[in-house]
Amino acid sequence: MLYKFKSKAAGDLILLEPQGKQFLQLIGKEVQPQGIIEPADMPTAVVALQAAIAQQEAEQLAAREHAKHQGMSPPVFEHISLRQRCKPIIDMLQRCHKENQAIVWGM
C-alpha cells in the first residue's frame, strides 16, 4: 500500500506504507487510510519531525562511540536516514503552512 499526501500548495508526496505510518505517528496523527493536516498543526508537526531526527542522530552517534570504545565494528544503520526521509515532508509542511493550505492523505 501507498500513502499519497496532496495539497493545493505543493506537489503530491507518495510514501510506502511503513514510512507513511511512521510519518503520521511522529506528527501525532492517528494512522488511518485517510486524513487531513490543517495548517495550524503544521508548525508542531515540523518540530516533532525535527526532534525525531535529532533523537535518531544522537542515538546513532552514541552507538558508534560505544562500538569504538569497545573495539567493535561500527553498527550499520538504514541506508536512508530519517533526515533524508523527512526532508520532502518537512518542505511540504512548510510550504503548505506558508500558503495556508491543508494536506490531505489517502491510501
N, CA, C and O atoms as CSV, one atom per row, in Angstrom:
chain,resi,resn,atom,element,x,y,z
A,1,MET,N,N,0.830,-1.185,0.000
A,1,MET,CA,C,0.000,0.000,0.000
A,1,MET,C,C,0.877,1.252,0.000
A,1,MET,O,O,2.026,1.239,0.441
A,2,LEU,N,N,0.298,2.308,-0.502
A,2,LEU,CA,C,0.979,3.602,-0.552
A,2,LEU,C,C,0.138,4.647,0.157
A,2,LEU,O,O,-1.091,4.570,0.157
A,3,TYR,N,N,0.795,5.612,0.755
A,3,TYR,CA,C,0.129,6.802,1.269
A,3,TYR,C,C,0.403,7.925,0.279
A,3,TYR,O,O,1.545,8.132,-0.132
A,4,LYS,N,N,-0.637,8.641,-0.099
A,4,LYS,CA,C,-0.478,9.771,-1.010
A,4,LYS,C,C,-0.922,11.027,-0.272
A,4,LYS,O,O,-2.071,11.136,0.154
A,5,PHE,N,N,0.009,11.978,-0.124
A,5,PHE,CA,C,-0.253,13.247,0.544
A,5,PHE,C,C,-0.405,14.310,-0.537
A,5,PHE,O,O,0.454,14.451,-1.408
A,6,LYS,N,N,-1.513,15.061,-0.472
A,6,LYS,CA,C,-1.828,16.034,-1.518
A,6,LYS,C,C,-2.178,17.383,-0.894
A,6,LYS,O,O,-2.720,17.465,0.208
A,7,SER,N,N,-1.849,18.438,-1.641
A,7,SER,CA,C,-2.212,19.787,-1.245
A,7,SER,C,C,-2.220,20.682,-2.473
A,7,SER,O,O,-1.550,20.399,-3.466
A,8,LYS,N,N,-2.981,21.763,-2.397
A,8,LYS,CA,C,-3.003,22.734,-3.485
A,8,LYS,C,C,-1.714,23.546,-3.535
A,8,LYS,O,O,-1.413,24.168,-4.554
A,9,ALA,N,N,-0.951,23.546,-2.446
A,9,ALA,CA,C,0.251,24.370,-2.364
A,9,ALA,C,C,1.538,23.629,-2.713
A,9,ALA,O,O,2.601,24.243,-2.800
A,10,ALA,N,N,1.451,22.317,-2.912
A,10,ALA,CA,C,2.669,21.547,-3.173
A,10,ALA,C,C,2.338,20.342,-4.046
A,10,ALA,O,O,1.179,19.947,-4.174
A,11,GLY,N,N,3.358,19.779,-4.632
A,11,GLY,CA,C,3.180,18.559,-5.409
A,11,GLY,C,C,2.827,17.395,-4.503
A,11,GLY,O,O,3.049,17.445,-3.293
A,12,ASP,N,N,2.284,16.363,-5.090
A,12,ASP,CA,C,1.916,15.175,-4.326
A,12,ASP,C,C,3.174,14.497,-3.776
A,12,ASP,O,O,4.244,14.528,-4.384
A,13,LEU,N,N,3.005,13.898,-2.628
A,13,LEU,CA,C,4.090,13.155,-1.986
A,13,LEU,C,C,3.574,11.745,-1.730
A,13,LEU,O,O,2.555,11.564,-1.064
A,14,ILE,N,N,4.271,10.756,-2.256
A,14,ILE,CA,C,3.852,9.369,-2.116
A,14,ILE,C,C,4.874,8.638,-1.245
A,14,ILE,O,O,6.078,8.678,-1.500
A,15,LEU,N,N,4.361,7.970,-0.210
A,15,LEU,CA,C,5.207,7.209,0.704
A,15,LEU,C,C,4.735,5.767,0.750
A,15,LEU,O,O,3.537,5.491,0.673
A,16,LEU,N,N,5.682,4.853,0.875
A,16,LEU,CA,C,5.321,3.462,1.112
A,16,LEU,C,C,4.625,3.369,2.468
A,16,LEU,O,O,4.793,4.244,3.317
A,17,GLU,N,N,3.859,2.327,2.668
A,17,GLU,CA,C,3.057,2.202,3.885
A,17,GLU,C,C,3.876,2.324,5.175
A,17,GLU,O,O,3.462,3.062,6.070
A,18,PRO,N,N,5.028,1.630,5.317
A,18,PRO,CA,C,5.775,1.766,6.578
A,18,PRO,C,C,6.225,3.201,6.856
A,18,PRO,O,O,6.149,3.669,7.992
A,19,GLN,N,N,6.694,3.898,5.818
A,19,GLN,CA,C,7.150,5.276,6.009
A,19,GLN,C,C,5.966,6.219,6.232
A,19,GLN,O,O,6.071,7.164,7.015
A,20,GLY,N,N,4.857,5.976,5.563
A,20,GLY,CA,C,3.662,6.785,5.779
A,20,GLY,C,C,3.154,6.664,7.198
A,20,GLY,O,O,2.800,7.664,7.822
A,21,LYS,N,N,3.116,5.442,7.714
A,21,LYS,CA,C,2.680,5.221,9.096
A,21,LYS,C,C,3.636,5.891,10.076
A,21,LYS,O,O,3.207,6.530,11.037
A,22,GLN,N,N,4.933,5.738,9.825
A,22,GLN,CA,C,5.935,6.340,10.701
A,22,GLN,C,C,5.763,7.865,10.736
A,22,GLN,O,O,5.786,8.473,11.806
A,23,PHE,N,N,5.595,8.465,9.579
A,23,PHE,CA,C,5.399,9.912,9.496
A,23,PHE,C,C,4.183,10.337,10.307
A,23,PHE,O,O,4.267,11.273,11.102
A,24,LEU,N,N,3.060,9.663,10.117
A,24,LEU,CA,C,1.840,10.023,10.836
A,24,LEU,C,C,2.024,9.865,12.345
A,24,LEU,O,O,1.573,10.712,13.116
A,25,GLN,N,N,2.676,8.796,12.765
A,25,GLN,CA,C,2.918,8.592,14.190
A,25,GLN,C,C,3.815,9.679,14.763
A,25,GLN,O,O,3.572,10.174,15.863
A,26,LEU,N,N,4.851,10.050,14.019
A,26,LEU,CA,C,5.786,11.064,14.508
A,26,LEU,C,C,5.116,12.422,14.698
A,26,LEU,O,O,5.481,13.172,15.603
A,27,ILE,N,N,4.141,12.739,13.855
A,27,ILE,CA,C,3.493,14.048,13.982
A,27,ILE,C,C,2.242,13.980,14.863
A,27,ILE,O,O,1.523,14.968,15.015
A,28,GLY,N,N,1.995,12.806,15.437
A,28,GLY,CA,C,0.889,12.678,16.371
A,28,GLY,C,C,-0.475,12.479,15.741
A,28,GLY,O,O,-1.498,12.722,16.381
A,29,LYS,N,N,-0.500,12.042,14.502
A,29,LYS,CA,C,-1.766,11.777,13.831
A,29,LYS,C,C,-2.108,10.295,13.965
A,29,LYS,O,O,-1.223,9.441,14.020
A,30,GLU,N,N,-3.401,10.011,14.017
A,30,GLU,CA,C,-3.843,8.627,14.058
A,30,GLU,C,C,-3.566,7.993,12.696
A,30,GLU,O,O,-3.860,8.579,11.654
A,31,VAL,N,N,-3.003,6.804,12.718
A,31,VAL,CA,C,-2.713,6.096,11.471
A,31,VAL,C,C,-4.029,5.536,10.950
A,31,VAL,O,O,-4.618,4.627,11.535
A,32,GLN,N,N,-4.464,6.095,9.850
A,32,GLN,CA,C,-5.708,5.667,9.226
A,32,GLN,C,C,-5.597,5.867,7.721
A,32,GLN,O,O,-4.693,6.561,7.255
A,33,PRO,N,N,-6.508,5.264,6.955
A,33,PRO,CA,C,-6.408,5.326,5.492
A,33,PRO,C,C,-6.570,6.723,4.907
A,33,PRO,O,O,-6.064,6.993,3.817
A,34,GLN,N,N,-7.258,7.607,5.601
A,34,GLN,CA,C,-7.465,8.971,5.105
A,34,GLN,C,C,-7.371,9.955,6.264
A,34,GLN,O,O,-7.620,9.612,7.420
A,35,GLY,N,N,-7.007,11.175,5.924
A,35,GLY,CA,C,-6.952,12.192,6.957
A,35,GLY,C,C,-6.541,13.534,6.402
A,35,GLY,O,O,-6.368,13.714,5.197
A,36,ILE,N,N,-6.392,14.471,7.322
A,36,ILE,CA,C,-6.048,15.838,6.935
A,36,ILE,C,C,-5.101,16.417,7.978
A,36,ILE,O,O,-5.207,16.134,9.171
A,37,ILE,N,N,-4.178,17.230,7.496
A,37,ILE,CA,C,-3.300,18.003,8.369
A,37,ILE,C,C,-3.634,19.466,8.108
A,37,ILE,O,O,-3.400,19.984,7.016
A,38,GLU,N,N,-4.171,20.109,9.101
A,38,GLU,CA,C,-4.568,21.508,8.970
A,38,GLU,C,C,-3.338,22.409,9.083
A,38,GLU,O,O,-2.374,22.050,9.760
A,39,PRO,N,N,-3.359,23.574,8.429
A,39,PRO,CA,C,-2.223,24.494,8.502
A,39,PRO,C,C,-1.809,24.846,9.933
A,39,PRO,O,O,-0.620,25.005,10.209
A,40,ALA,N,N,-2.770,24.966,10.837
A,40,ALA,CA,C,-2.449,25.316,12.223
A,40,ALA,C,C,-1.617,24.235,12.913
A,40,ALA,O,O,-0.886,24.527,13.859
A,41,ASP,N,N,-1.721,22.993,12.446
A,41,ASP,CA,C,-0.987,21.880,13.048
A,41,ASP,C,C,0.402,21.684,12.448
A,41,ASP,O,O,1.201,20.914,12.982
A,42,MET,N,N,0.694,22.354,11.369
A,42,MET,CA,C,1.927,22.102,10.628
A,42,MET,C,C,3.208,22.524,11.359
A,42,MET,O,O,4.187,21.780,11.308
A,43,PRO,N,N,3.251,23.680,12.037
A,43,PRO,CA,C,4.486,24.013,12.755
A,43,PRO,C,C,4.837,22.978,13.834
A,43,PRO,O,O,6.006,22.635,14.014
A,44,THR,N,N,3.825,22.489,14.542
A,44,THR,CA,C,4.058,21.463,15.559
A,44,THR,C,C,4.551,20.180,14.920
A,44,THR,O,O,5.409,19.495,15.477
A,45,ALA,N,N,4.013,19.848,13.749
A,45,ALA,CA,C,4.445,18.646,13.038
A,45,ALA,C,C,5.910,18.762,12.627
A,45,ALA,O,O,6.667,17.799,12.747
A,46,VAL,N,N,6.309,19.926,12.145
A,46,VAL,CA,C,7.706,20.137,11.741
A,46,VAL,C,C,8.626,19.989,12.956
A,46,VAL,O,O,9.671,19.346,12.866
A,47,VAL,N,N,8.246,20.574,14.079
A,47,VAL,CA,C,9.057,20.472,15.299
A,47,VAL,C,C,9.169,19.007,15.736
A,47,VAL,O,O,10.246,18.560,16.133
A,48,ALA,N,N,8.075,18.267,15.665
A,48,ALA,CA,C,8.087,16.855,16.052
A,48,ALA,C,C,9.026,16.051,15.150
A,48,ALA,O,O,9.776,15.201,15.631
A,49,LEU,N,N,8.983,16.315,13.862
A,49,LEU,CA,C,9.867,15.611,12.927
A,49,LEU,C,C,11.332,15.967,13.189
A,49,LEU,O,O,12.198,15.093,13.178
A,50,GLN,N,N,11.603,17.246,13.421
A,50,GLN,CA,C,12.979,17.664,13.694
A,50,GLN,C,C,13.496,17.051,14.998
A,50,GLN,O,O,14.673,16.704,15.095
A,51,ALA,N,N,12.627,16.919,15.994
A,51,ALA,CA,C,13.022,16.289,17.255
A,51,ALA,C,C,13.316,14.801,17.046
A,51,ALA,O,O,14.274,14.275,17.612
A,52,ALA,N,N,12.510,14.131,16.248
A,52,ALA,CA,C,12.737,12.709,15.962
A,52,ALA,C,C,14.052,12.515,15.203
A,52,ALA,O,O,14.789,11.563,15.459
A,53,ILE,N,N,14.332,13.411,14.284
A,53,ILE,CA,C,15.587,13.347,13.529
A,53,ILE,C,C,16.770,13.517,14.480
A,53,ILE,O,O,17.729,12.747,14.431
A,54,ALA,N,N,16.696,14.526,15.341
A,54,ALA,CA,C,17.780,14.783,16.294
A,54,ALA,C,C,17.978,13.589,17.226
A,54,ALA,O,O,19.113,13.227,17.537
A,55,GLN,N,N,16.889,12.983,17.669
A,55,GLN,CA,C,16.986,11.823,18.555
A,55,GLN,C,C,17.652,10.652,17.840
A,55,GLN,O,O,18.533,10.000,18.400
A,56,GLN,N,N,17.233,10.387,16.607
A,56,GLN,CA,C,17.838,9.284,15.856
A,56,GLN,C,C,19.334,9.520,15.654
A,56,GLN,O,O,20.138,8.605,15.831
A,57,GLU,N,N,19.699,10.728,15.290
A,57,GLU,CA,C,21.111,11.026,15.050
A,57,GLU,C,C,21.934,10.912,16.327
A,57,GLU,O,O,23.070,10.438,16.286
A,58,ALA,N,N,21.378,11.342,17.467
A,58,ALA,CA,C,22.081,11.229,18.745
A,58,ALA,C,C,22.257,9.757,19.132
A,58,ALA,O,O,23.323,9.362,19.605
A,59,GLU,N,N,21.220,8.954,18.932
A,59,GLU,CA,C,21.303,7.527,19.248
A,59,GLU,C,C,22.333,6.832,18.364
A,59,GLU,O,O,23.086,5.982,18.840
A,60,GLN,N,N,22.372,7.185,17.093
A,60,GLN,CA,C,23.337,6.563,16.188
A,60,GLN,C,C,24.762,6.970,16.548
A,60,GLN,O,O,25.675,6.146,16.499
A,61,LEU,N,N,24.955,8.232,16.906
A,61,LEU,CA,C,26.282,8.692,17.313
A,61,LEU,C,C,26.725,7.965,18.577
A,61,LEU,O,O,27.875,7.539,18.679
A,62,ALA,N,N,25.820,7.824,19.536
A,62,ALA,CA,C,26.152,7.123,20.771
A,62,ALA,C,C,26.499,5.661,20.493
A,62,ALA,O,O,27.423,5.117,21.098
A,63,ALA,N,N,25.769,5.027,19.589
A,63,ALA,CA,C,26.051,3.631,19.247
A,63,ALA,C,C,27.413,3.500,18.572
A,63,ALA,O,O,28.154,2.553,18.837
A,64,ARG,N,N,27.740,4.454,17.699
A,64,ARG,CA,C,29.062,4.436,17.044
A,64,ARG,C,C,30.180,4.620,18.069
A,64,ARG,O,O,31.184,3.909,18.039
A,65,GLU,N,N,29.996,5.581,18.975
A,65,GLU,CA,C,31.010,5.844,20.008
A,65,GLU,C,C,31.177,4.634,20.926
A,65,GLU,O,O,32.297,4.268,21.285
A,66,HIS,N,N,30.071,4.025,21.298
A,66,HIS,CA,C,30.129,2.838,22.160
A,66,HIS,C,C,30.909,1.722,21.462
A,66,HIS,O,O,31.774,1.094,22.073
A,67,ALA,N,N,30.611,1.477,20.202
A,67,ALA,CA,C,31.312,0.433,19.454
A,67,ALA,C,C,32.802,0.751,19.348
A,67,ALA,O,O,33.642,-0.141,19.465
A,68,LYS,N,N,33.121,2.008,19.127
A,68,LYS,CA,C,34.518,2.432,19.007
A,68,LYS,C,C,35.269,2.168,20.306
A,68,LYS,O,O,36.381,1.639,20.295
A,69,HIS,N,N,34.651,2.543,21.428
A,69,HIS,CA,C,35.300,2.360,22.732
A,69,HIS,C,C,35.405,0.891,23.125
A,69,HIS,O,O,36.279,0.521,23.910
A,70,GLN,N,N,34.534,0.062,22.595
A,70,GLN,CA,C,34.572,-1.370,22.889
A,70,GLN,C,C,35.462,-2.134,21.908
A,70,GLN,O,O,35.653,-3.342,22.043
A,71,GLY,N,N,36.007,-1.411,20.913
A,71,GLY,CA,C,36.859,-2.043,19.915
A,71,GLY,C,C,36.073,-2.896,18.930
A,71,GLY,O,O,36.615,-3.822,18.326
A,72,MET,N,N,34.807,-2.581,18.774
A,72,MET,CA,C,33.934,-3.344,17.887
A,72,MET,C,C,33.768,-2.598,16.566
A,72,MET,O,O,34.095,-1.417,16.453
A,73,SER,N,N,33.257,-3.310,15.579
A,73,SER,CA,C,32.936,-2.669,14.300
A,73,SER,C,C,31.770,-1.715,14.511
A,73,SER,O,O,30.882,-1.991,15.317
A,74,PRO,N,N,31.763,-0.596,13.794
A,74,PRO,CA,C,30.649,0.338,13.956
A,74,PRO,C,C,29.340,-0.292,13.484
A,74,PRO,O,O,29.345,-1.083,12.541
A,75,PRO,N,N,28.233,0.043,14.118
A,75,PRO,CA,C,26.949,-0.511,13.701
A,75,PRO,C,C,26.550,-0.011,12.318
A,75,PRO,O,O,26.973,1.057,11.876
A,76,VAL,N,N,25.736,-0.798,11.657
A,76,VAL,CA,C,25.234,-0.444,10.334
A,76,VAL,C,C,23.781,-0.016,10.498
A,76,VAL,O,O,22.980,-0.732,11.099
A,77,PHE,N,N,23.450,1.140,9.965
A,77,PHE,CA,C,22.095,1.679,10.052
A,77,PHE,C,C,21.462,1.654,8.666
A,77,PHE,O,O,22.124,1.355,7.672
A,78,GLU,N,N,20.173,1.971,8.613
A,78,GLU,CA,C,19.487,2.038,7.324
A,78,GLU,C,C,20.232,2.984,6.396
A,78,GLU,O,O,20.813,3.977,6.833
A,79,HIS,N,N,20.205,2.659,5.106
A,79,HIS,CA,C,20.911,3.487,4.131
A,79,HIS,C,C,20.281,4.872,4.004
A,79,HIS,O,O,20.971,5.847,3.709
A,80,ILE,N,N,18.983,4.954,4.225
A,80,ILE,CA,C,18.291,6.236,4.130
A,80,ILE,C,C,17.905,6.663,5.543
A,80,ILE,O,O,17.116,5.998,6.214
A,81,SER,N,N,18.464,7.760,5.974
A,81,SER,CA,C,18.221,8.234,7.341
A,81,SER,C,C,16.845,8.889,7.457
A,81,SER,O,O,16.200,9.213,6.460
A,82,LEU,N,N,16.426,9.069,8.685
A,82,LEU,CA,C,15.162,9.759,8.930
A,82,LEU,C,C,15.234,11.193,8.404
A,82,LEU,O,O,14.245,11.722,7.897
A,83,ARG,N,N,16.397,11.814,8.526
A,83,ARG,CA,C,16.570,13.179,7.996
A,83,ARG,C,C,16.283,13.202,6.490
A,83,ARG,O,O,15.586,14.094,6.006
A,84,GLN,N,N,16.809,12.242,5.763
A,84,GLN,CA,C,16.595,12.188,4.320
A,84,GLN,C,C,15.128,11.891,3.986
A,84,GLN,O,O,14.560,12.471,3.061
A,85,ARG,N,N,14.531,10.980,4.753
A,85,ARG,CA,C,13.126,10.635,4.500
A,85,ARG,C,C,12.196,11.800,4.797
A,85,ARG,O,O,11.193,11.985,4.107
A,86,CYS,N,N,12.518,12.584,5.813
A,86,CYS,CA,C,11.624,13.658,6.248
A,86,CYS,C,C,11.806,14.959,5.478
A,86,CYS,O,O,10.940,15.832,5.538
A,87,LYS,N,N,12.904,15.108,4.764
A,87,LYS,CA,C,13.159,16.368,4.047
A,87,LYS,C,C,11.994,16.772,3.146
A,87,LYS,O,O,11.526,17.905,3.255
A,88,PRO,N,N,11.499,15.895,2.257
A,88,PRO,CA,C,10.379,16.317,1.408
A,88,PRO,C,C,9.100,16.574,2.201
A,88,PRO,O,O,8.299,17.433,1.833
A,89,ILE,N,N,8.913,15.835,3.280
A,89,ILE,CA,C,7.717,16.016,4.109
A,89,ILE,C,C,7.772,17.367,4.812
A,89,ILE,O,O,6.787,18.105,4.832
A,90,ILE,N,N,8.918,17.684,5.384
A,90,ILE,CA,C,9.081,18.972,6.065
A,90,ILE,C,C,8.905,20.115,5.072
A,90,ILE,O,O,8.241,21.106,5.377
A,91,ASP,N,N,9.495,19.983,3.889
A,91,ASP,CA,C,9.332,21.015,2.858
A,91,ASP,C,C,7.856,21.218,2.520
A,91,ASP,O,O,7.388,22.349,2.390
A,92,MET,N,N,7.131,20.108,2.379
A,92,MET,CA,C,5.705,20.196,2.055
A,92,MET,C,C,4.932,20.870,3.185
A,92,MET,O,O,4.091,21.733,2.935
A,93,LEU,N,N,5.213,20.483,4.414
A,93,LEU,CA,C,4.533,21.094,5.562
A,93,LEU,C,C,4.792,22.603,5.621
A,93,LEU,O,O,3.869,23.389,5.837
A,94,GLN,N,N,6.035,22.995,5.432
A,94,GLN,CA,C,6.381,24.419,5.498
A,94,GLN,C,C,5.730,25.209,4.373
A,94,GLN,O,O,5.216,26.304,4.599
A,95,ARG,N,N,5.749,24.666,3.170
A,95,ARG,CA,C,5.135,25.357,2.034
A,95,ARG,C,C,3.622,25.492,2.234
A,95,ARG,O,O,3.054,26.562,2.015
A,96,CYS,N,N,2.984,24.409,2.646
A,96,CYS,CA,C,1.529,24.435,2.831
A,96,CYS,C,C,1.125,25.364,3.975
A,96,CYS,O,O,0.101,26.042,3.898
A,97,HIS,N,N,1.935,25.390,5.035
A,97,HIS,CA,C,1.643,26.312,6.143
A,97,HIS,C,C,1.748,27.754,5.671
A,97,HIS,O,O,0.894,28.584,5.982
A,98,LYS,N,N,2.801,28.041,4.921
A,98,LYS,CA,C,3.009,29.396,4.407
A,98,LYS,C,C,1.840,29.844,3.545
A,98,LYS,O,O,1.440,31.008,3.594
A,99,GLU,N,N,1.286,28.920,2.750
A,99,GLU,CA,C,0.184,29.262,1.849
A,99,GLU,C,C,-1.189,28.951,2.446
A,99,GLU,O,O,-2.212,29.069,1.773
A,100,ASN,N,N,-1.192,28.550,3.725
A,100,ASN,CA,C,-2.434,28.271,4.463
A,100,ASN,C,C,-3.313,27.240,3.744
A,100,ASN,O,O,-4.524,27.415,3.601
A,101,GLN,N,N,-2.666,26.168,3.302
A,101,GLN,CA,C,-3.371,25.089,2.604
A,101,GLN,C,C,-3.207,23.792,3.381
A,101,GLN,O,O,-2.111,23.462,3.835
A,102,ALA,N,N,-4.295,23.068,3.529
A,102,ALA,CA,C,-4.263,21.783,4.220
A,102,ALA,C,C,-3.579,20.727,3.353
A,102,ALA,O,O,-3.438,20.873,2.139
A,103,ILE,N,N,-3.163,19.667,4.028
A,103,ILE,CA,C,-2.641,18.482,3.353
A,103,ILE,C,C,-3.621,17.354,3.660
A,103,ILE,O,O,-3.958,17.113,4.819
A,104,VAL,N,N,-4.068,16.673,2.629
A,104,VAL,CA,C,-4.933,15.511,2.821
A,104,VAL,C,C,-4.150,14.269,2.404
A,104,VAL,O,O,-3.270,14.328,1.544
A,105,TRP,N,N,-4.487,13.153,3.028
A,105,TRP,CA,C,-3.844,11.923,2.610
A,105,TRP,C,C,-4.867,10.815,2.438
A,105,TRP,O,O,-5.953,10.823,3.017
A,106,GLY,N,N,-4.468,9.878,1.625
A,106,GLY,CA,C,-5.282,8.702,1.391
A,106,GLY,C,C,-4.397,7.539,0.984
A,106,GLY,O,O,-3.221,7.712,0.664
A,107,MET,N,N,-4.975,6.371,1.000
A,107,MET,CA,C,-4.232,5.159,0.618
A,107,MET,C,C,-4.748,4.682,-0.722
A,107,MET,O,O,-4.271,3.675,-1.245
